[in-house]
Amino acid sequence: MVASKKTKKAMESINSRLALVMKSGKFTIGYRSTIKSIRQGKSKLIIIANNTPALRKSEIEYYCMLAKVGVHHYSGSNIDLGTACGKYFRVGALCITDPGDSDIIRSMPTE
């Protein structure tokens, strides 16, 4: 009971910070645009849904390791991540290039 309550609260804080990034910051949605922004060195934080295919997930993590970019594994599916972004479609990977008013980059532990 306590563990599920804690994860739910963490999920809500991530979602609220993500909503603030969507309003005030800059981001790219999708696998291909995420890879492009990592290669260009523009990315600050990458968020990956938990049901992203393993090969894509490992490729994004590898690029992030080379570019020294933080990766956050979102605990929900790509449908949940899309809803958290305020979109009506699925989002497997999300790249934050400018957090805007949000403190999402400082609050996320780099894994």
N, C-alpha and C positions, 0 to 999 in steps of 0.2 A: 504494500500500500504506500509506504513512504517513498520507495524508489520510483514508483510510477508517478507520484505527485511531483517529485523533484524533476523528472524528465519532462513532464508536462509544463512545468514552470519554465524550464530551460528552453523548451520548444517555443513557448509564447514570447520569451524575450528575443529569441532569434527572429521570429516572425515579425515582431514589432520593429526591430532594428532593420530588417530587410525591407519593410514597408517604407521606412524613412529613407533608405537608400534609393528606392524606386521613385520617391517624390523629389529628393534633393540632389541625388548623386548621379554618376554615370556608370553604366553597366552594359554588358553584352550577354545575350541569352543564346545558348546553343553550344553544341560540341565544337563545330568548325570555327565559329567566331571566338570561342574561348581559347582554342589552340593558337589562332592567329594573334590574339592580344598577348598571350604568354610569350610567343616568339618575338613580338615587337617590344616586349619589356614594359608594357603599359599596365599590366595587371597588379593589383594589390592583394586580392583574396579570391580564391576559387571555392565555390560551393557545388558539391556533387550530390545528387540524389542517391538514395541507398539501393535503388533497383537499376542503376546504370550498369550496362554490361561490363564484365570484369576486364576485358581487354581495353575498352575505352577508359575505364577508371584508372587502370595502371598506366596507360599512356599519358593521361592528364597529370597524374602524380609524378611521373618521371620528368615531364617538362617543367613542372613546378619545382621539383628538386633542383634541376639545372638552373632555373631562373631565380631560385630562392624566394618563392612565393608561397604564402600560407594556403593550406587546403583544409576545408571543413567538410566533413561527411554529414550531410543533412539526414536526420533520422527518419524522415518521411519519404514517400515514394515521389516519382517525378510529377504525379498529379498534385500531391500536396505542396511540392516546391513551386509549381506553377500558380497554385492558389495563393500561396504566401507572397508571391511576386505581384499578385493582383492581375494575373493574366488568365485567360479562359482556355489555355492550352497547356500541354505538358512541358516541363522544363527539366532536362536531364543534367545540364551543366550551366553554371552561371558564373560570370567573371565580373568582379567589381573593380572598375578602373579608378573611380573617384567616389569615396564614401559620402561626400556632401556633409550634412549635419549629423550623420549617424556616427556612433563610436564602435561600429561593428568590427573593425580591424583590430582595435585594441582589446576588445572583449573576447574575441575568438582565440582560443589557444592554438598555436601553430603546431600541427601534428607532423 
